[in-house]
Amino acid sequence: MEKQQEKKVLGIIATVLGVIALLLSWMPIVNNFAAVLAFIGFILGIIALIVNRKNKKTLAIVGTVLSIISFIIVLATQSMYTNAIDDALGTSDKQTTSKSKHVDEPKTFNLDETATQKDGMEIKVNSVDFNAGGEYNTPKEGTQFVVVNLTLTNNGKKSLDYNPYDFKLDDNGNQTDFSSYLGTDNNGNDLVTDELNSGTLAPGASVSGTIVGEAIPGDDLKLTSLNYDNKVNWNINLQ
């Protein structure tokens, strides 16, 4: 028995919506509207298939397929645009690499290795010293001052901000700021004369400085970078 002619109204609407959604699916922001059109087109296409279950279904199938393809493209392009915006704004800058490879999981570097962030900032620990303090400036009981000298180098393509509070001193999982003051010598001179302050590095520039924290010397100590959600981005062993 030959199939009857297709009831075309819903199929035509679904196809038109699918075509419009397909054309808009590549455009940033506008593709949100495309997703809505694709969803409506898909629903109408399904209804058209049901209505024409005993009839021809050409337009219903075309409209449904176009809507599905459009919706898939919207998801793919939105993900692509989001990643591009993250890279441009530096919101993913804390991801680290080993050599030239970018990694998604936090990496722990040895003391003689350089941590390289995705934004191009390199962090190299030059030295780690422990100090028990002096008569007028002592660390917390049971701890010593941990004096870390490091060099930051901007190998990226844009200027990058840096701040000593970008780093934490991890003492067996207890993460504290490098905010201690080592004090002065007998002549009243600061023991740390190259304290690392905040600033901005132009591409190709570098800066060296010292940060001071407090920890138990025999513990597993790391220099740690935390993201804004307090997730560890990378570690450098300090022993």
N, C-alpha and C positions, 0 to 999 in steps of 0.2 A: 504494500500500500504506500502510495507516494505521500510524503510528508506535506502538510499544509504550509501555506505561506507564513513567514514569521510575523508575529506581532511586533512591530518595529519601534514603537515610541520609546519604550524604556531602553532598548538597545541603542537607539540613536543618541539619547541623552547620555547614556553611559559612555558611548564612544567619544562624544564631544567632550565630556568632562575628562576622559582619559587622555585625549589629545592635548587639551589645555594644560592638564597636570604635567604631562610629559614635557611640554615646552617650557613650563615654569620650574620644573624640578631641578634645573641646573643653576638657578639664580639664588644667591644668598638671601636670607630673610624671606624673600618672596616664596621660596620653596616650602615655607610653613603653610601658606595658603594652598600650594600645590598638593600637599599631603592631605588637606581637608577635601579638596576636589577628588583626589584619587580614592579616598575612602568612600565618599558618596558614590562615585562612579562604580566602585567595586560592589557596593550594596545593591545599586540599581541593576548592575550586570547579573548578579546572582538572582535577583528577583525576576529579571528577564529570562534567565535560563529556566527558572521554575515555571514561569507562565508559558514558555514555549517548549515545555518538556516533550510534547508530541509533535512540535512543529520544527521548522528550520531555525537555527540558532546563530546564524552568522554574525549579526551585529551584537548580539548578547555576548558571544565569545570574544569578539574583538574588543568590546568595551571593557569586559572583565580583565582580559589580559593586559590591555594598555594601562588600566588602573593599577594593577599589581606591579607592572614594570615601573611605572611612575613612582609608586610608593617606595620601591626598593632603591631607586635612584636618589630620591629625597634623603633616605637614611644614609646612603653612602656619601653623598655630597655634604650633608651636614656634619658628618664625622670628619671629612676631609677639611672643611672650612674651620671646624673647631680646633683641629690640630694646628692648622696654619695660624690661627689667631693666638693660640697658646704659645707657639714659637715666637711670634712677633712681639708679644707682650712679655715674654720671659717667664710665664707662669709654670713652664716645665723645665726651667733652667737648672733646677736642683738635681735632675737626673744625672747620673755620673757615667763615665766611660773608663775603660781600661785601654790605654793606648788610643786607637782610633775607633774602637767599637763602643756603641752606646748600649747600656744595659738598663733594664727596668727594675731589677732588684737591687737593694742596697749592697754595695761592695765594700769589703774591708781591705785596705791597702797596708802593706808593710811600711815600716818607718822610712825606708830608703826609696819608696815609690812616690809618684806624684798622682794625686787625685785630680781628674779632669772632669769638670761639669759639662753638661750638654750645651750651656751657653758659651763655652770656651774658656771659662775661668779655671786656672790650674792652681792647686794648693800643694805646696811642698813644705814639709817640716824640716827645718835646718838643724835644730837641736832641742833636746829636752833635758832640763836640769831640775833638781829638787833642792829646796832650801828650807831650813828649819826656822827661819826668821831670826829676828834680833831681839834685843832687850825690850824694845817698845812696840814691836809689831810681830805678833806670832799668829800662826794659823790656828784653826780649831783643834781641840785636843785630839790627839791620835792621828793627825794628818800633817802633811808638809805642803809648802807651796810648790806647785808644778809650774815651771817657767818654760813656756814653749815659744820658740822663735820660728816664724814661718814666712814664706814668700808667696805672694799672690801674683799671678801673671795672667793678663787678659789676652788670650789668643783667639778671641771671638771677633765678630765683625761690627760690634757696636759697643758703646761705652757701658761699663758694668759697675754697679754700686757694690761696696763692701762695707762690712761692719763687724767689729769683734763679737757682737752678739749673734752673728750668724753661726758661731761655733759654740759647742758645748764640750765640757770635760766629762766623759763617761767613766765612772768608777764602778765597775761591775754592774752596770745598768742604771746607776744613780747619776743622772745628768744634771750638771750645775753650770752656771755661767763662769766665764773667765773674767771675773770682776774683782779679783783680789788685788791688794796693794802690797808690794813686797817691802816697802819701807826705804830707809836711807842708811848710808854708812855712817861711820863715826864722825865724818866731817859734814854731815847733813846733806849729802848728795844722794839723789835718787839712785837706787840700785838698778832700776830699769830706766834706761834713757831713750829707748827706741820703742815706746809703747805703740801698739797698733791702734790707730784711731779709725773712724769711719771716713769714707771718701768715695771717689769715682775714678776708675781706671779707663783711660782711652784704649782703643785696640792697640796691642803691642806693648803696652806699658806694664810695669810691675811695681810692687811695693813690698818691703820687708818690715817686720815689726814683731814685737813680743807681747804675748798675752799671758796672764797669770791666773791660775785657779788653785784649788785646794783639794787634795785627795790623799788616800793612803798609798804610800809608795809601792808596796808589794802587791797591790791589787792589779787587776786587768784594766789598764787605762787606755782610753781611746780619745782622739780628737774626732768629734762627731758633728755632722751637719744635719739640722732638722728642717723639715718643711713646715709650712704654716699650720698643718694639721698634726704636728709633732711626730710625724713618721720619719724614721731615719733614712737619709738619702745616701750617705756614705760614712765610712769610718777610716781613721788612720791609727794603727797601733802605735802607742807611744813608748813601747818597751821592746 
